[in-house]
């Protein structure tokens, strides 16, 4: 229940009066004479007090107006401050555009739910700056025992928390967007910490730039590195690496090596890598012939074939010898990857699935194996296996929900997402499948990208919550608002963000769009994530237990 609004509480914070507007285009507010137009920022959260409803709104644009055009033809001199002050608020004034997002019916026993805006306030309704109580009414409190919320930041001009509803957040795939250098990785790490801390879901993070595991580079000169998820959450996070030497050199403790066998790579993985390997459609068709002949070990057998073996194979079966030899030469790039073996001694993918089933979070580091070929191959092979596992387990659960427990909700974090979700390939990749239909199988994506315009529109329309830092490209801005009602009114807000530590949050996990100063990733944050425990004293023991655990998994 929220406290009924008392206008006397906010009289000194009144910004202006509504003069005109419409439901589709938003409202227009005339700024009070005492309020400076230079103090008004797009993205600000305000409240319009209608006669029967309160309208929670966002400021989307600022402009200057004049009561009489003649004033603008003969303006006062720049040093004539007296005349400027006389005209301000009467002859000249500031005009502010507002977009109502939510409405709440007023009353003595104000307990109604926040509702979508279906009407607008009357002429001359007063507009106030939002108070801390207003923010809590809309975004809730992090310590609410009945909700799973996480403080992601603060409003532009206040110190009250803005919370994500993590239960709603992990129900759908989500996106973190922003141009290079705007702090996407810090935003992603912040969100991942919230999901882990509040136990909202299990995470699988494909860490192509080695920024989430043990530590990452900081842009603060006085603090060269920041803590990664393993330092903050200890044994709850398991780090795998495709490059053990690189992980060891960077001082990562307890990282488990991961290798892939050639027999674990399938035709669908090669189809995703057509551009990286320069494969033609004919090459993929020849690979299908090999799989028909050698089953799942086709790539292992093919890699070991000599030129004479290929000629003999083509004489006795199908395929073109020249095309197969060209395919073999191109596939050498895969064989040369440090983590690819003809046969692997352990089923590393099964170990990952067991950790996920236990509720432990996985960070897969790439080390020096961070080429796009390496990244796309590993992520596709691992995710495809997870997809198969989750579909099987969920089908068993849905067949007998009383006697089987549902699998842990899983969120897969991928960077450079446009490589997997481009319009030409989104329907063919496992990531496109997950974005479209895996919600019912308890798996969602966290898409991190600086080029949202490169992602298929159908996939973007399935993205539930978008956390967006500064974007300049018009196509990228348009892409962020794909499928968002009223998105055009927020374009100016997004384009005017500061380049650091600001983001526009909109979608399923927040009741209304809001611009936040993102939470600082510092010692205070570390302490909040670790609950004040003496983490360092217990870390070595946790690492030992983790090593024993994986040894047991691998037999």
Residue pairs with C-beta under 8 A, 6 or more apart in sequence:
1 109
1 110
1 111
2 104
2 110
2 111
2 133
2 137
3 110
3 133
4 106
4 107
4 108
4 110
5 49
5 54
5 106
7 49
7 126
7 128
9 131
10 128
10 129
10 131
13 128
13 129
13 131
14 32
14 126
14 127
14 128
15 29
15 31
15 32
15 35
15 40
15 46
15 96
15 127
15 128
15 129
16 29
16 30
16 31
16 32
16 35
16 94
16 96
16 126
16 127
17 29
17 30
17 32
17 124
17 125
17 126
17 127
18 27
18 28
18 29
18 48
18 98
18 121
18 122
18 123
18 124
18 125
18 126
18 127
19 28
19 29
19 30
19 123
19 124
20 27
20 28
20 123
21 27
21 28
21 98
21 120
22 120
23 117
23 118
23 119
23 120
25 489
26 60
26 97
26 98
26 99
26 100
26 489
27 48
27 57
27 97
27 98
27 99
27 100
27 120
27 121
28 95
28 96
28 97
28 98
29 95
29 96
29 97
29 98
29 127
30 65
30 93
30 94
30 95
30 96
31 37
31 40
31 93
31 94
31 95
31 96
32 89
33 88
33 89
33 90
33 93
34 89
35 94
37 62
37 64
37 94
40 59
40 62
40 94
40 96
41 59
41 156
41 157
42 59
42 60
42 61
42 62
42 492
42 493
42 496
42 515
43 58
43 59
43 156
43 493
43 496
43 497
43 504
43 514
43 515
44 58
44 59
44 129
44 155
44 156
44 157
44 515
45 56
45 57
45 58
45 59
45 130
45 134
45 135
45 155
45 514
46 57
46 58
46 59
46 98
46 127
46 128
46 129
46 130
47 54
47 55
47 56
47 57
47 127
47 128
47 129
47 130
47 131
47 134
48 54
48 55
48 57
48 98
48 100
48 121
48 125
48 126
48 127
49 121
49 125
49 126
49 127
49 128
50 120
50 121
50 122
50 125
51 121
51 122
51 125
52 105
52 106
53 103
53 104
53 105
53 106
53 119
53 121
54 103
54 104
54 106
55 100
55 102
55 103
55 117
55 120
55 121
56 100
56 101
56 102
56 103
56 104
56 114
56 130
56 134
56 138
56 512
57 98
57 99
57 100
57 101
57 127
58 98
58 99
58 101
58 490
58 493
58 512
58 513
58 514
58 515
59 96
59 97
59 98
60 97
60 98
60 99
60 489
60 490
60 492
60 493
61 96
61 97
61 492
62 94
62 95
62 96
62 97
63 94
63 95
63 96
63 97
64 92
64 93
64 94
64 95
65 92
65 93
65 94
65 95
66 72
66 91
66 92
66 93
67 90
67 91
67 92
67 93
68 91
71 87
71 91
71 92
76 83
76 84
76 87
77 83
97 489
98 127
99 486
99 489
99 490
100 117
100 120
101 117
101 511
101 512
101 513
102 114
102 115
102 116
102 117
102 138
102 511
102 512
103 114
103 115
103 116
103 117
103 118
103 119
104 110
104 112
104 114
104 115
104 137
105 112
105 115
114 137
114 138
114 511
129 157
130 155
130 158
132 158
132 160
135 155
135 158
135 160
135 161
135 162
136 160
138 511
138 512
139 161
139 162
139 163
139 510
139 511
139 514
140 147
140 149
140 163
140 165
141 149
141 161
141 163
142 149
142 150
142 151
142 161
142 163
147 165
147 167
148 165
148 166
148 167
148 198
148 199
148 200
149 163
149 164
149 165
149 166
149 198
150 163
150 164
150 166
150 191
150 194
150 195
150 197
150 198
151 161
151 162
151 163
151 194
151 519
152 162
152 163
152 164
152 190
152 191
152 194
152 467
152 505
152 516
152 518
152 519
153 161
153 162
153 503
153 516
153 517
153 518
153 519
154 160
154 161
154 162
154 516
154 517
154 519
155 162
155 514
155 515
155 516
155 517
156 502
156 515
156 516
156 517
162 505
162 510
162 514
162 516
164 191
164 194
164 465
164 505
164 509
164 510
165 509
165 510
166 194
166 195
166 198
166 200
166 509
167 200
168 464
168 465
168 508
168 509
169 195
169 200
169 464
169 465
169 508
169 509
170 195
170 200
170 201
170 409
170 411
170 444
171 439
171 444
171 464
171 508
172 439
172 444
172 462
172 463
172 464
172 465
172 508
173 434
173 435
173 439
173 444
173 445
173 446
173 447
173 462
173 463
173 464
174 444
174 445
174 446
174 447
174 463
174 464
174 465
174 466
174 467
174 507
174 509
175 417
175 446
175 447
175 448
175 449
175 452
175 460
175 463
175 465
175 466
175 467
175 468
175 480
176 184
176 187
176 188
176 191
176 446
176 447
176 448
176 449
176 466
176 467
176 468
177 184
177 448
177 449
177 450
177 452
177 466
177 467
177 468
177 469
177 471
177 476
177 480
178 184
178 187
178 450
178 468
178 469
178 470
178 471
178 503
179 450
179 469
179 470
179 471
179 472
179 473
179 476
180 450
181 499
182 469
182 470
182 499
182 500
183 219
183 469
183 500
183 501
183 518
184 448
184 450
184 469
185 209
185 211
185 212
185 216
185 448
186 518
186 521
187 467
187 469
187 503
187 518
188 212
188 413
188 446
188 448
189 211
189 212
189 216
189 226
189 228
189 229
189 521
190 518
190 519
190 521
191 446
191 467
192 203
192 205
192 212
192 229
192 413
192 446
193 229
193 232
193 525
193 529
194 200
195 201
195 203
195 411
196 203
196 229
196 233
196 236
196 237
196 361
197 233
197 529
199 359
200 409
201 408
201 409
201 410
201 411
201 444
202 356
202 359
202 360
202 361
202 408
202 409
202 410
202 411
203 361
203 362
203 410
203 411
203 412
203 413
204 352
204 356
204 361
204 362
204 364
204 382
204 386
204 410
204 411
204 412
204 413
205 212
205 229
205 361
205 362
205 363
205 364
205 412
205 413
206 364
206 366
206 375
206 378
206 379
206 382
206 412
206 413
206 414
206 415
207 213
207 363
207 364
207 365
207 366
208 366
208 370
208 375
208 415
208 416
209 366
209 370
209 415
210 216
210 246
210 250
210 365
210 366
210 367
210 370
211 217
211 228
212 228
212 229
212 363
212 413
213 228
213 229
213 230
213 237
213 239
213 247
213 252
213 255
213 363
213 365
214 228
214 230
214 231
214 239
214 250
214 251
214 252
214 253
214 255
215 225
215 226
215 227
215 228
215 231
215 250
216 225
216 226
216 228
217 224
217 225
217 226
218 224
218 225
218 226
223 522
226 521
227 526
228 363
229 237
229 361
229 363
230 237
230 239
230 252
230 254
230 363
231 535
232 526
232 529
232 530
232 535
233 361
233 529
233 530
234 535
234 538
234 539
234 542
235 360
235 542
235 543
235 545
235 546
236 360
236 361
237 360
237 361
237 362
237 363
238 256
238 355
238 360
238 361
238 362
238 363
238 546
238 550
239 247
239 252
239 254
239 255
239 256
239 363
239 365
240 255
240 256
240 257
240 258
240 348
240 352
240 362
240 363
240 364
240 365
241 247
241 252
241 255
241 256
241 257
241 258
241 364
241 365
241 366
241 367
242 257
242 258
242 338
242 339
242 364
242 365
242 366
242 367
242 369
242 374
242 378
243 338
243 339
243 365
243 366
243 367
243 368
243 369
244 255
244 257
244 367
245 367
246 365
246 367
246 368
246 369
247 255
247 365
247 367
248 255
252 365
253 539
253 540
253 543
254 543
254 546
254 547
255 365
256 351
256 550
257 339
258 339
258 348
258 352
258 364
259 339
259 340
259 341
259 344
259 346
259 348
260 339
260 340
260 341
260 344
260 348
260 377
260 378
260 381
261 300
261 340
261 341
261 342
261 343
261 344
262 297
262 299
262 300
262 303
262 334
262 335
262 340
262 341
262 342
262 343
263 296
263 297
263 299
263 300
263 343
264 344
264 349
264 381
264 385
265 299
265 334
265 340
265 377
265 381
266 291
266 296
266 381
266 384
267 284
267 287
267 288
267 291
268 380
268 384
268 428
268 430
269 377
269 380
269 381
269 384
270 277
270 279
270 284
270 287
270 331
271 284
271 428
272 376
272 380
272 420
272 425
272 428
272 429
273 279
273 373
273 376
273 377
274 280
274 284
276 372
276 373
276 376
277 330
277 331
277 333
277 334
277 373
278 330
279 327
279 330
282 320
282 323
283 323
283 326
283 327
283 330
286 319
286 320
286 323
286 324
286 327
287 298
287 327
289 317
289 318
289 319
290 298
290 299
290 301
290 302
290 319
290 324
291 298
293 313
293 317
294 301
294 302
299 331
300 342
300 343
302 324
302 328
302 331
303 328
303 331
303 335
303 342
304 342
305 313
305 328
307 325
310 321
310 324
310 325
310 328
311 321
313 319
313 324
314 320
314 321
314 324
333 373
334 340
334 373
334 377
337 369
337 373
337 374
337 377
338 368
338 369
339 369
339 374
339 378
346 554
347 554
349 381
349 382
349 385
350 553
351 550
351 553
351 554
352 362
352 382
352 386
353 385
353 386
353 389
354 553
355 362
355 553
356 362
356 386
356 408
356 410
357 407
357 408
359 408
364 378
364 382
366 374
366 375
366 378
369 378
372 416
372 419
375 416
375 419
376 419
376 420
379 414
379 420
380 420
380 429
380 430
380 431
383 412
383 430
383 431
383 434
384 430
386 410
386 412
386 443
387 430
387 433
387 434
387 438
387 441
387 443
390 407
390 410
390 438
390 441
390 442
390 443
391 441
393 407
394 406
394 407
394 440
394 441
394 442
396 404
397 404
397 405
397 406
397 407
406 442
407 442
408 442
409 442
409 443
409 444
410 442
410 443
410 444
411 443
411 444
411 445
411 446
412 434
412 443
412 444
412 445
412 446
413 445
413 446
413 448
414 420
414 431
414 445
414 446
414 447
414 448
415 448
415 449
416 448
416 449
417 431
417 445
417 447
417 448
417 449
417 455
418 449
418 451
418 452
418 454
418 455
420 426
420 429
420 431
420 432
421 429
421 431
421 432
421 435
421 447
421 454
421 455
421 456
421 459
422 454
422 455
422 456
423 456
423 457
425 432
426 432
426 435
426 455
426 456
426 458
426 459
427 456
431 445
432 456
432 459
434 443
434 444
434 445
435 445
435 447
435 459
435 462
435 463
436 458
436 459
436 462
438 444
447 455
447 463
449 455
450 476
451 476
452 460
452 471
452 476
452 479
452 480
453 473
453 475
453 476
453 478
453 479
455 479
457 479
457 482
460 479
460 482
460 483
461 482
461 483
463 483
463 507
464 507
464 508
464 509
465 505
465 506
465 507
465 508
465 509
465 510
466 480
466 484
466 504
466 505
466 506
466 507
467 503
467 504
467 505
468 480
468 494
468 503
468 504
468 505
468 506
469 497
469 499
469 502
469 503
470 494
470 495
470 497
470 498
470 499
470 502
471 477
471 480
471 494
471 495
472 495
477 491
477 494
477 495
480 487
480 494
481 487
481 488
481 490
481 491
484 490
484 506
484 507
490 504
490 506
490 513
493 504
493 513
493 515
494 504
497 503
497 504
497 515
501 517
501 518
501 520
502 515
502 516
502 517
502 518
503 515
503 516
503 518
504 513
504 514
504 515
505 513
505 514
505 515
505 516
506 512
506 513
506 514
519 525
